């Protein structure tokens, strides 16, 4: 792979990601994810989600309530809930964002602590802020900048570490490290800060409920100061990174006037990128590798025809989406699939069940690279479809191609316990143990 030469600062950042920092095992274990608190981690809920969809496209109750799983507080504001299970219902929920509003995220203390982000916006406000950063994440920019600047180099460095090894767990050695390395280096972090930033960010936001208030506040202050230092450095000496790009980005108003992003808006983008880029891609890459190892004829097919690697990633997003449910706030009485959904309720869009809807996908329970290509909801749908989805796709595609190049005969390790697909809100593999030779 042809990559850009590294600066000494970037070399330090990459070296720290190669270390055996115990934070990796602490943070990148599907069993210890905050979102999976109260979940039976010996159980796969896919079948139950599908049965609920088959019984009715829309149910009253939250997904956890319907699955018989302990509720996890999304917000101190209590609301009745409905869950959409069918493809059509979820499509409506994602597309009609002014009715099924993303502003419901503002009721989450964890999301609110991140600052102003596109995650909790709708309509023109959402479009303006998203459009400001969109050029940094479009597919041509990902292929020409992200790949050459960070992704290919990081994959090479991580796979170099595995040469000479007989058996490894790719969950911690590749899947967790690659997206963390990519996004933290992309925003300009270096040294031990690459992993410490994610650790402190998690402690100060979604993990804050498990800490004393002053401890959570200290973590948030650490994160904000780190970002202020990055912004100051890139304002004085602009680097070739995402923070520098965001500093130059402009919001265009309806009257044609423009303004630069505020510090808080840059903070929001950086924090959201670390959460989304560092967590979802980790779990989805593990899911994809496990799928290929358990459907070995597809691994062999990818080895012979590399264009199939793209299909392997897309099919894993459909078959086993790592984030199978998204919340929305219904702001007006609306009938969906014959069910009246009242204003003021929290709506859960169960795309995990929608991606298995037999009305859209033939043989939906099968992992099949050669199925007819139909749009899946693995990255969401509609105006809030994942901004960084092409970065995530390329991380997975480059990683799988790298493994095929170096370890073409890689297989699941028969000497290790069989890995399981677990979780409800954040789903992933318990491990990805492989024999490399």
SEVEX-330950 format. One record per residue (C-alpha): x, y, z; residue in one letter. Coordinates in steps of 0.5 Angstrom, whole numbers, padded with zeros to 4 digits. Layout:
SITE  east north    up type
SITE     X     Y     Z    A
...
***
This chain:
SITE  east north    up type
SITE  0000  0000  0000    X
SITE  0003  0007 -0002    X
SITE  0002  0012  0004    X
SITE  0004  0019  0006    X
SITE  0011  0019  0010    X
SITE  0010  0020  0017    X
SITE  0012  0026  0021    X
SITE  0015  0024  0028    X
SITE  0009  0027  0032    X
SITE  0005  0022  0028    X
SITE  0010  0016  0029    X
SITE  0009  0017  0036    X
SITE  0002  0017  0036    X
SITE  0002  0010  0032    X
SITE  0007  0007  0037    X
SITE  0003  0008  0043    X
SITE -0003  0005  0039    X
SITE  0002 -0001  0038    X
SITE  0003 -0002  0046    X
SITE -0001 -0006  0050    X
SITE -0004 -0001  0054    X
SITE -0009 -0004  0059    X
SITE -0014  0001  0057    X
SITE -0016 -0003  0051    X
SITE -0018 -0009  0054    X
SITE -0022 -0005  0059    X
SITE -0026 -0001  0054    X
SITE -0026 -0006  0048    X
SITE -0030 -0011  0051    X
SITE -0037 -0012  0049    X
SITE -0039 -0015  0055    X
SITE -0037 -0009  0059    X
SITE -0040 -0004  0055    X
SITE -0044  0001  0058    X
SITE -0050  0000  0053    X
SITE -0050 -0007  0055    X
SITE -0052 -0006  0063    X
SITE -0057 -0011  0065    X
SITE -0057 -0015  0058    X
SITE -0056 -0023  0059    X
SITE -0050 -0023  0055    X
SITE -0051 -0031  0054    X
SITE -0056 -0029  0050    X
SITE -0057 -0027  0042    X
SITE -0063 -0023  0042    X
SITE -0064 -0023  0034    X
SITE -0069 -0028  0034    X
SITE -0074 -0025  0039    X
SITE -0073 -0018  0035    X
SITE -0075 -0022  0029    X
SITE -0081 -0025  0032    X
SITE -0083 -0018  0035    X
SITE -0083 -0016  0028    X
SITE -0087 -0022  0025    X
SITE -0092 -0021  0030    X
SITE -0093 -0013  0028    X
SITE -0089 -0008  0025    X
SITE -0090 -0003  0031    X
SITE -0091 -0005  0038    X
SITE -0092  0000  0044    X
SITE -0086 -0001  0049    X
SITE -0079  0000  0049    X
SITE -0075 -0005  0045    X
SITE -0072 -0007  0052    X
SITE -0079 -0007  0055    X
SITE -0081 -0012  0050    X
SITE -0075 -0016  0050    X
SITE -0076 -0017  0058    X
SITE -0069 -0013  0059    X
SITE -0068 -0009  0065    X
SITE -0069 -0001  0062    X
SITE -0063  0003  0062    X
SITE -0064  0010  0063    X
SITE -0064  0014  0057    X
SITE -0066  0021  0060    X
SITE -0069  0023  0067    X
SITE -0075  0025  0063    X
SITE -0080  0019  0063    X
SITE -0084  0018  0057    X
SITE -0088  0012  0054    X
SITE -0085  0009  0048    X
SITE -0086  0005  0042    X
SITE -0082  0001  0038    X
SITE -0082  0000  0030    X
SITE -0079 -0007  0027    X
SITE -0081 -0007  0020    X
SITE -0077 -0004  0014    X
SITE -0083  0000  0012    X
SITE -0084  0003  0019    X
SITE -0076  0004  0021    X
SITE -0076  0008  0014    X
SITE -0081  0012  0016    X
SITE -0078  0014  0022    X
SITE -0071  0015  0019    X
SITE -0074  0019  0014    X
SITE -0079  0023  0017    X
SITE -0074  0027  0022    X
SITE -0079  0033  0023    X
SITE -0084  0028  0026    X
SITE -0080  0023  0029    X
SITE -0075  0028  0031    X
SITE -0067  0027  0033    X
SITE -0068  0033  0038    X
SITE -0070  0027  0043    X
SITE -0063  0026  0044    X
SITE -0062  0033  0048    X
SITE -0066  0029  0053    X
SITE -0060  0025  0054    X
SITE -0055  0028  0059    X
SITE -0049  0024  0056    X
SITE -0051  0027  0049    X
SITE -0052  0034  0052    X
SITE -0045  0033  0055    X
SITE -0042  0033  0048    X
SITE -0044  0039  0046    X
SITE -0048  0042  0040    X
SITE -0048  0036  0035    X
SITE -0052  0034  0029    X
SITE -0054  0028  0032    X
SITE -0059  0032  0036    X
SITE -0061  0037  0031    X
SITE -0067  0037  0025    X
SITE -0069  0041  0019    X
SITE -0065  0047  0017    X
SITE -0060  0047  0023    X
SITE -0058  0040  0022    X
SITE -0057  0041  0014    X
SITE -0053  0047  0016    X
SITE -0048  0044  0021    X
SITE -0048  0038  0017    X
SITE -0046  0041  0011    X
SITE -0040  0045  0014    X
SITE -0036  0038  0015    X
SITE -0039  0034  0010    X
SITE -0033  0035  0005    X
SITE -0028  0032  0010    X
SITE -0032  0026  0010    X
SITE -0035  0025  0003    X
SITE -0032  0018 -0001    X
SITE -0027  0021 -0006    X
SITE -0024  0025  0000    X
SITE -0024  0018  0004    X
SITE -0021  0015 -0002    X
SITE -0016  0020 -0003    X
SITE -0014  0023  0004    X
SITE -0017  0018  0010    X
SITE -0014  0012  0006    X
SITE -0007  0015  0004    X
SITE -0006  0019  0010    X
SITE -0008  0014  0016    X
SITE -0012  0008  0014    X
SITE -0007  0004  0010    X
SITE -0001  0006  0014    X
SITE -0005  0004  0021    X
SITE -0007 -0003  0018    X
SITE  0000 -0004  0015    X
SITE  0003 -0003  0022    X
SITE -0002 -0007  0026    X
SITE -0001 -0013  0021    X
SITE  0006 -0012  0022    X
SITE  0006 -0014  0029    X
SITE  0002 -0020  0028    X
SITE  0008 -0023  0023    X
SITE  0011 -0029  0026    X
SITE  0005 -0030  0031    X
SITE  0001 -0037  0030    X
SITE -0006 -0035  0034    X
SITE -0009 -0028  0036    X
SITE -0015 -0025  0038    X
SITE -0016 -0020  0032    X
SITE -0022 -0016  0037    X
SITE -0016 -0013  0041    X
SITE -0010 -0013  0036    X
SITE -0014 -0010  0030    X
SITE -0021 -0009  0031    X
SITE -0021 -0004  0037    X
SITE -0014 -0001  0035    X
SITE -0015  0001  0028    X
SITE -0021  0006  0028    X
SITE -0018  0009  0035    X
SITE -0012  0010  0031    X
SITE -0015  0013  0025    X
SITE -0020  0018  0028    X
SITE -0015  0020  0034    X
SITE -0009  0021  0029    X
SITE -0014  0024  0024    X
SITE -0016  0030  0029    X
SITE -0009  0031  0031    X
SITE -0008  0027  0037    X
SITE -0001  0024  0039    X
SITE  0003  0019  0044    X
SITE -0001  0016  0050    X
SITE -0007  0022  0049    X
SITE -0010  0017  0043    X
SITE -0012  0012  0048    X
SITE -0013  0017  0054    X
SITE -0018  0022  0050    X
SITE -0023  0016  0049    X
SITE -0022  0014  0056    X
SITE -0023  0020  0059    X
SITE -0029  0022  0054    X
SITE -0033  0016  0056    X
SITE -0032  0017  0063    X
SITE -0034  0024  0063    X
SITE -0040  0023  0058    X
SITE -0044  0016  0058    X
SITE -0040  0013  0064    X
SITE -0041  0019  0068    X
SITE -0047  0015  0072    X
SITE -0042  0011  0075    X
SITE -0037  0016  0078    X
SITE -0037  0021  0083    X
SITE -0040  0028  0080    X
SITE -0033  0031  0081    X
SITE -0029  0025  0077    X
SITE -0034  0026  0071    X
SITE -0033  0033  0071    X
SITE -0025  0032  0071    X
SITE -0025  0028  0065    X
SITE -0030  0033  0061    X
SITE -0025  0038  0063    X
SITE -0019  0034  0061    X
SITE -0022  0033  0054    X
SITE -0024  0040  0053    X
SITE -0017  0042  0055    X
SITE -0014  0037  0050    X
SITE -0019  0040  0044    X
SITE -0017  0047  0046    X
SITE -0010  0046  0045    X
SITE -0011  0042  0039    X
SITE -0015  0048  0036    X
SITE -0010  0053  0038    X
SITE -0004  0049  0035    X
SITE -0008  0048  0029    X
SITE -0010  0055  0028    X
SITE -0003  0058  0029    X
SITE  0000  0052  0025    X
SITE -0005  0049  0021    X
SITE -0004  0041  0020    X
SITE -0007  0036  0015    X
SITE -0012  0034  0019    X
SITE -0019  0034  0021    X
SITE -0019  0039  0026    X
SITE -0015  0044  0022    X
SITE -0021  0042  0016    X
SITE -0026  0044  0021    X
SITE -0023  0050  0023    X
SITE -0023  0053  0016    X
SITE -0031  0050  0015    X
SITE -0036  0055  0014    X
SITE -0044  0055  0016    X
SITE -0048  0058  0010    X
SITE -0054  0061  0012    X
SITE -0060  0062  0008    X
SITE -0059  0069  0006    X
SITE -0052  0067  0004    X
SITE -0048  0070  0010    X
SITE -0043  0065  0012    X
SITE -0039  0064  0019    X
SITE -0034  0059  0022    X
SITE -0035  0054  0026    X
SITE -0035  0056  0034    X
SITE -0031  0052  0039    X
SITE -0036  0048  0042    X
SITE -0039  0046  0035    X
SITE -0032  0043  0033    X
SITE -0031  0040  0040    X
SITE -0038  0037  0038    X
SITE -0035  0034  0032    X
SITE -0029  0031  0035    X
SITE -0032  0028  0041    X
SITE -0038  0025  0036    X
SITE -0032  0022  0031    X
SITE -0029  0019  0037    X
SITE -0035  0016  0040    X
SITE -0038  0013  0033    X
SITE -0031  0012  0029    X
SITE -0028  0009  0035    X
SITE -0034  0004  0038    X
SITE -0038  0002  0032    X
SITE -0033  0000  0027    X
SITE -0029 -0004  0032    X
SITE -0035 -0008  0033    X
SITE -0037 -0008  0026    X
SITE -0031 -0010  0023    X
SITE -0031 -0016  0029    X
SITE -0037 -0018  0026    X
SITE -0035 -0018  0019    X
SITE -0029 -0022  0020    X
SITE -0033 -0027  0024    X
SITE -0038 -0028  0019    X
SITE -0033 -0029  0014    X
SITE -0029 -0034  0018    X
SITE -0036 -0038  0019    X
SITE -0038 -0038  0012    X
SITE -0031 -0040  0010    X
SITE -0033 -0041  0002    X
SITE -0034 -0033  0002    X
SITE -0027 -0032  0005    X
SITE -0024 -0036  0000    X
SITE -0029 -0032 -0006    X
SITE -0026 -0026 -0003    X
SITE -0019 -0028 -0003    X
SITE -0020 -0030 -0011    X
SITE -0024 -0023 -0012    X
SITE -0023 -0017 -0008    X
SITE -0029 -0014 -0011    X
SITE -0033 -0018 -0006    X
SITE -0030 -0015  0000    X
SITE -0034 -0009 -0001    X
SITE -0040 -0014 -0001    X
SITE -0038 -0018  0005    X
SITE -0038 -0011  0009    X
SITE -0045 -0009  0007    X
SITE -0048 -0016  0008    X
SITE -0045 -0016  0015    X
SITE -0048 -0009  0016    X
SITE -0055 -0012  0014    X
SITE -0054 -0019  0017    X
SITE -0051 -0016  0024    X
SITE -0052 -0009  0025    X
SITE -0047 -0007  0031    X
SITE -0052 -0001  0033    X
SITE -0059 -0004  0032    X
SITE -0064  0001  0035    X
SITE -0064  0009  0035    X
SITE -0068  0013  0039    X
SITE -0073  0019  0036    X
SITE -0078  0023  0039    X
SITE -0085  0023  0036    X
SITE -0087  0031  0036    X
SITE -0094  0030  0033    X
SITE -0100  0024  0032    X
SITE -0098  0020  0026    X
SITE -0100  0013  0024    X
SITE -0095  0008  0022    X
SITE -0097  0001  0019    X
SITE -0104  0002  0022    X
SITE -0102  0004  0029    X
SITE -0103  0011  0032    X
SITE -0097  0013  0035    X
SITE -0098  0019  0039    X
SITE -0094  0026  0040    X
SITE -0090  0026  0046    X
SITE -0087  0019  0046    X
SITE -0080  0016  0045    X
SITE -0080  0012  0039    X
SITE -0074  0006  0038    X
SITE -0073  0005  0031    X
SITE -0070 -0003  0031    X
SITE -0066 -0003  0025    X
SITE -0064 -0010  0027    X
SITE -0070 -0013  0025    X
SITE -0072 -0008  0019    X
SITE -0065 -0011  0016    X
SITE -0068 -0018  0017    X
SITE -0075 -0016  0014    X
SITE -0077 -0022  0009    X
SITE -0082 -0017  0006    X
SITE -0075 -0014  0003    X
SITE -0070 -0019  0004    X
SITE -0070 -0026  0001    X
SITE -0067 -0031  0006    X
SITE -0066 -0025  0011    X
SITE -0063 -0030  0016    X
SITE -0057 -0032  0012    X
SITE -0050 -0029  0011    X
SITE -0050 -0029  0003    X
SITE -0045 -0024 -0001    X
SITE -0048 -0026 -0007    X
SITE -0055 -0023 -0005    X
SITE -0059 -0018 -0009    X
SITE -0056 -0011 -0007    X
SITE -0062 -0008 -0003    X
SITE -0061 -0002  0001    X
SITE -0060 -0004  0009    X
SITE -0060  0001  0015    X
SITE -0053 -0001  0018    X
SITE -0051  0006  0018    X
SITE -0058  0009  0019    X
SITE -0063  0012  0014    X
SITE -0065  0019  0011    X
SITE -0062  0026  0013    X
SITE -0058  0023  0019    X
SITE -0055  0017  0016    X
SITE -0048  0016  0019    X
SITE -0043  0022  0017    X
SITE -0037  0018  0017    X
SITE -0040  0011  0014    X
SITE -0035  0012  0008    X
SITE -0029  0012  0013    X
SITE -0032  0006  0017    X
SITE -0033  0002  0010    X
SITE -0026  0004  0008    X
SITE -0023  0002  0015    X
SITE -0026 -0005  0014    X
SITE -0025 -0006  0007    X
SITE -0017 -0004  0008    X
SITE -0017 -0009  0014    X
SITE -0020 -0015  0011    X
SITE -0016 -0014  0004    X
SITE -0009 -0013  0009    X
SITE -0011 -0020  0012    X
SITE -0012 -0023  0006    X
SITE -0006 -0021  0003    X
SITE -0002 -0023  0009    X
SITE -0006 -0029  0012    X
SITE -0010 -0032  0006    X
SITE -0011 -0039  0010    X
SITE -0013 -0035  0016    X
SITE -0018 -0039  0020    X
SITE -0022 -0039  0027    X
SITE -0018 -0042  0032    X
SITE -0021 -0049  0034    X
SITE -0017 -0049  0041    X
SITE -0021 -0043  0043    X
SITE -0028 -0042  0046    X
SITE -0033 -0041  0040    X
SITE -0034 -0033  0040    X
SITE -0041 -0030  0041    X
SITE -0045 -0025  0038    X
SITE -0048 -0021  0044    X
SITE -0051 -0015  0047    X
SITE -0058 -0011  0045    X
SITE -0056 -0003  0044    X
SITE -0048 -0004  0042    X
SITE -0048 -0011  0039    X
SITE -0041 -0015  0038    X
SITE -0037 -0021  0038    X
SITE -0034 -0023  0045    X
SITE -0027 -0025  0041    X
SITE -0025 -0026  0034    X
SITE -0020 -0032  0036    X
SITE -0016 -0034  0029    X
SITE -0010 -0038  0027    X
SITE -0006 -0034  0022    X
SITE -0002 -0040  0019    X
***
